[in-house]
């Protein structure tokens, strides 16, 4: 995010970050509590096998 802000973004542009993880974690929550402009998302996977014939 720092590189994007310094080198790629223009002066009037905001830089935002995203963290994607499998599950929530106290370490991530603590880090995010002092970081700005970063959103945290978890993902879910639904996997099924279907027999054909």
ZINORVEN-V257636 format. One record per backbone hydrogen bond with DSSP energy under -1.0 kcal/mol. CO is the residue of the C=O (numbers start at 1). NH is the residue of the N-H. Records with the same first field share a line. If there is no record, write none. Layout:
# ZINORVEN-V257636
CO=NH, NH
This chain:
# ZINORVEN-V257636
1=5
2=6
3=7
4=8, 9
10=13
17=39
19=41
21=43
25=29
26=30
27=31
28=32
29=33
31=34
37=17
39=19
41=21
